[in-house]
Each structure stands twice: as C-alpha cells, then as structure tokens.
Amino acid sequence: MLLITSELFVLVLAIVQANAGWIDWNYFGLLSLFVQWTTLTSAALICLLRRRLARMSVARATLSIVAIVLLDVLAFSLFADSVLHPQAGVAVWQGIAKKLLLALLIALMVLRYFYLQHQWQQQREAEMQSHLTALQARIQPHFLFNSMNTIASLIAVNPDQAEEAVLDLSELFRASLRTVDQLIPLARELDLCQRYLAIEALRLGDRLTLDWQIDPGLDQQAIPPLTLQPLVENAIYHGIQPRPDGGTVRVEAQARGDFVYLLVQNPKPDHNDRQHEGNRMALANIQSRLQALFGEPAVLKHSHHNDIYTVTLRLPRQSANSQTTTTTRI
C-alpha cells in the first residue's frame, strides 16, 4: 500500500512539474527512485523498532516515527544532492527543507490513518465481543420450565435422580453464563449436550432414542460454546416432542481433511410456522457466531431428506486454546 500510494503521489508531482506535455519523465524517474528508497528504508527501520515503539505512548511513538522518517529523508536528500548538485547552495537547502516539510505532512497523514484504523478495529472487536456475549447468553425458557417441572416430579419418587438433574441443569446454566471463552474443546460441548439430553430423557422416557457417532481424536477440536447444544435442543423441541411415538436424535462428528463436520439429525418436524420461526432464529444465532469467529471457512446448513431433518456444521480443523481436559459421558 505504501509503495503504490507513494508512486501515485510521485505521478501527481511529475504531472504538476511538467512544463510541456503530460509528464516530465526524467523528473518522474528520479523522484520515484528517491521516494521509493525513503519509503522502503523508513518502513524497514520502523518495523525493526516495532517492539520498542509498542511500549511507548501514542505521542512518543508518533514523535519517534516522525523523527525516523525525517532523518531518513534528510540522509537521502543530502546524498542525492551531493550527486546531482555537487556545489551546495541556498537553493539546494531550500529544496531539502521542502522535502522535509512534505515528508512531515505525509508521515502525519499516514500515522493519522493508521491510528483511526486501529481505533476502528478495537471498536469492531469490542462490538463483536458484546454481540457474541449476548448471543451466547440466551436460554430457551421452555426448556427451563420443563426441566423444573421434571425435577419437581422426581423429588418425591426418585430424589437421587432429581439431584442428578439439578446438577446437570446447574452445569447448563454455568455454561450459558460463562462468556469469557470464545472457543472451547468439542469434548466439553459434547458433555454439555449429554447433560441436556439426560434431563430431557427423564421427561420423554422411551420416546427419545439417541445415536452418537463421534470419531476419535476430536476432543480438542475448537468450537464456540453453546453451538451444538442448541441444535440438539431444537432437535428435541421440533422433532421429538411433537411426535407421540418420539424418534431418534443422531449426533455425528467426523474429520475430513482440514475440516470437522458435525451433524444433528432428527425426524422431520411438522409444518408449524411458530416452530419454524424459532428454529430459524436459533440457526441464525449460531451462524452469526460462527462467521464472527471463523469467517467464511465455517458453514452451517440444514436440509430435509427422507423425512429426516439434518443440520450440518463445518468447522476449520484447529485445537482449542483451553488447557482443561474434559471427559465426555458418551
């Protein structure tokens, strides 16, 4: 960007300087050589001092960078004038002063541009983090009510099972309130799904059948928290709960090349506008988080085939930064 911008600037100066015709090519060639050398050497010096500059305040770093650029321009100006104008004079020093002033203005404009870009990037990251936190913190109220009713009905007849359900529910709430982690190991997300399904199995009984197909070696695959669990919840709410005979929820995870594919399948839901609207909202939620964290390589799609509804996630193959080892209960 610096090279192209500086060359366009030289072209404008060459057009302005031309007395006859469009461009003074001799002036254009000499000025291009001078500007490109000063641009490249200044950028190289600033890159070499990047760590020191990063520890300075904005004002001190700005003064240091401006000083580097001006000293670099002064050195090349003296060298160029010693070659082109061996006899130094007032006109030569005036030309050097003009070059320094021009270099000062350009350096300040470039620094201002990078500063504004940095501020915009920080603001964008803060907004994205806030958006991810809001998306991650959503809990479906119907699941909470159903879980509390199930636990209440178990307290008298099976207190141990009710206690286990309370522990599973508390873990789900803890995961929904944990907004620090942007990526977690797949093993932790699968464990969360297992806790959720353990609660739903108490309510649905024999109507719910589970089929897990998880390839080995994917425990540390990075995944945004509460990504797979809402898909499983949708499978229960839209595909199993409305059916008197229930059905099977299939969860599959497999690695293919540089990607990991996650599938959640359930019987095709009935055509209900309200249910479809809630399902679309959940899918849009997950899609927004995947795009914010992974970009284009992450894909979410859904399809119907032979009365089976399938949601497919494609994630880039990478390990989570978490150092905690979690064992799934599958």
N, C-alpha and C positions, 0 to 999 in steps of 0.2 A: 504494500500500500504506500509506503514511504517513497519507494523508487518511482512508482507510477505518478504519484502526486507531485513529486519534485520535478519529474520530467515534463509534466503538463505545465507547471509553473515556469520552467525554462522556455517552453514553447511560447507562452504568452509574452515573456520578456523579449524573446527573439523577434516576435511579430511587432511589438511596440518599438523596438530598437531599429528595425529596418527602415532605411531612408527611401529605398526604391524596391519595388517588388513586395512579395508577401513576407519572406523570411530572409534574414541575414544568416546564411548557413555557416559561415565562419564563426560568427558570434555564437550561434546556436551550439556548434560543436565544442568550442572552448568552455562556454558556460555549463554545458551538460557535463563535461569532464570534471569541472570544478565542483558543481553541485552534487554530483553523484558520489564523488570521493568524500566530500564533507558529510554527506548524509550517511554513507555506509560506516565511516570511521566513528562518527558521533554515536550512531546506534550501537556499534560494537563496544565502545567504551561504556556506554550506559548499561548494556547487558552484562558486561564484566563486573560492574559495580552494583548490580541489582540487589544483592543481599544487603549491602550497606545502606542503599537508598531505601529499602523496605523498612529498615529500623528507624528511619528519620520521620519527623513530622512532615506534613504536606508542604509547608512553607520552606523548610530546609531542603527537602528533596527537590522542590521546584528550583530554588536558587542554585543547588548543586548541578542539576541538569542544564540549566541555562548557562552556567559558567563553563561546563564541559563543551557545550555547543559553540559558545563564543570563542573559547581558546582554540578549538579545532578550526573554526573558520578563520581566525587570525593567523594561525600557523600556515594554512594552505594559501591564504591571501598573500602573506609575505613571500612564500615560496613561488607562487605564480607570478607575482610582480617582479621578483628577482630574475625570473626567466624572461618575461615579456618586456619588462621595463627595468633594465639594469640600473639606470640613473634614477634614483629616488627623488621625489619632489613633492610639492604640496598637493598636486593633483592626484598623485598615487595614494597619499594618505587620506585624501578625501574619498577616493574610491573604496579604500579599506574601511573607512568609517561608515560609508553607505552599506557595504556588505554586512558589517557587524549589526547595524541597525535593522537591516532587513532580516538577518538571521535571528535577532532577538524577537521581532514581531512574529515570525513564523514559528519559532520554538514555543512562544507563549500560546499561540493559537492551537498548536498541536497538543500541548500539555492540557490546555483547557478542554479540548475534545476528548482526550483520554480520561480526564477527571470526570467529565459528565457521563461518559460511557461506563466508568467504574461505578458511579453513583446509581445509574440506571440499572446496572446488573445487580447491585446489592438490593435495591428496591424490589427488583423482579424476584430475587431469591427469597426475600422476606415474604412477599405476597404468595409465592408458591408454597413456602413452608406453612403459612397460615391457611392456605387452601387445602393442603394435604391434611393438616391437623383437623380441620372442620369435616373433611370427607371421612377421615378415619374414625372420628368420634361418634358416628351415627350408629344407634342401636335400634333395631326394629321393635316397636312397643308391643306388637302382638306376641313376639317370642318371649318377652319378659312376663307378660300376663299369663301366657300358657305355662311357662316354667314355674311361676309362683303357685299357680293352681295345682300343678302336678306335685310339687313339693308338699303343699298343704295336705293333699290327699294321701301322701305316703307317710306322714309323720306318725299317724296312729297305727298303721298296719305294718310298716317297714321303716323304722327310724334310721337304721344303718344306710339303707338305700337313699332315704331323704337327705341324710348328712352328706353322702357322696354327691348327690345332685346339687346341694348347696355349694360344695367345694368346686364343682365344675362350673356352676354359674358365676361364682366369685372370680374364677380364672378368666372367664369370658369378659367380665367387667374390667378386670385388671388389664387385659389386652386392649380393650377399647379405650381405656384412659391413658395407656402408655403411648404418648405422642412424640417421644424423643427419637425412637428408632424409625428410620425411613425404610430400611431393609432388614429382614430377619432371615434366619435359616428356614428352609422349607420344612424341616423336621418340626420346628416349633409351630408353624402354621397347621401342619397335619395333626399335631397333638391338640391344637385348639379345635379343629374340626371334629376330632374324636370325642372331645368333651361335650361339644354341642350335640353331636349325634347320640351320645349317651343319655342326655336329658330328653331328647325327642323320642328315643326308643322307649323310655318309661311311659310316655304319653300314647305313642302309636302302637306299641307292642308288636304283634306278629304282622301288622300291616307294613312295617318297614323292614326291608332287606338291604343289606349293604354288600357291596362288591369293591374291594380295594385291589388295585393293580399298580403297585409302586415299584419302579425299578430301583435296584440297589445303587448306592453311591450318590444319591441326590440329597442327602441330609443337609448339606451346607449350601445348597442352591439358594441364591438370593431371591427374595420375594417380598413385596410390600406387605406389611402386616394387615390382617383382616382383608385379604384378597380372595383366598379360596373359601374361607368360612361363609361369607355372604352368598357365594354361588351354591354351596351346599344347602344353606338356609332357603334360598329360592327354590332349589330342587324339592325340598320338603314341602314348602308352603304352596307352591304352584303345581307340583307333580304328584305328590303322595297324599297330602292331607285331603284334597277334594275327592279322592277316589275311595269308594267303600272297601275295595279289596287291596288298597295300597299299591305298592310296587317296589322296584329296586332302584337304589341310587348307586351309581357306579362312579368311582373316583380313580382316575388313572394319571400316572406321571411317568414320562419316559424321555430320555435324552436322544436327540438326533443331531449329530454334527455340533454346530455352535449354538444350538437352541435346546431348550427344555419345553416340552409340551405337557400341559395339564388339561385334563378333560373331566367334566362333570356331566353325567347323563342321568336322565330321569324320564318317566313316562310323559308323553306329550300332554301338556296342560290343556284343560278345557278352554274354549274361547270365551274369556271374560275380560272385558275392557279394563276393569279396575285392576285385576291381577296382572294383565299385560303391562299396564302403566307402571305398576310398582316394580315389575321385573326390568323394564327398560330403564327406570331410574337407577336401580342397583348396577346394571351393566354400564350405564353412563358414568356412574361414580367410579367404578373400577377402571374403566377406560381412561378417565381423566388422570387418575393417579399413575397408571402405567405410562402414559405419554409424558407426564411431568418428570418421572424418574428415569425412564429408559429411552424415550423418544420413539422414533419410527420402528426400531427392531422389535418392540413389544407389540403384539397383536392380540385382540380379543374379538372373537366372532361366535355366532350362535346359529344353529341350523336344526331343521326337522327332517327326520328320515325314518320311515317305517314306524311311525308313532313313538319315536324316541327323540327327545329334545336334548341337544348337546351344546354345551358351552366349552369353547376351546381357548386356552391361553397359550401364547407363545412368548417365552422369556429368553433373553440372551443368557448363555451359559456363563455364570460367574458365581463366585463364592460370596457369601455374606460376610460383612466385617465383624460380626458378633463372634466373641471368643467363647461364648457359652455353648456347651454341648447339651442338646436336648434329645431325649429318647422318646420316640413316639410310642403310643399304646396300640398300634395296629398289629 
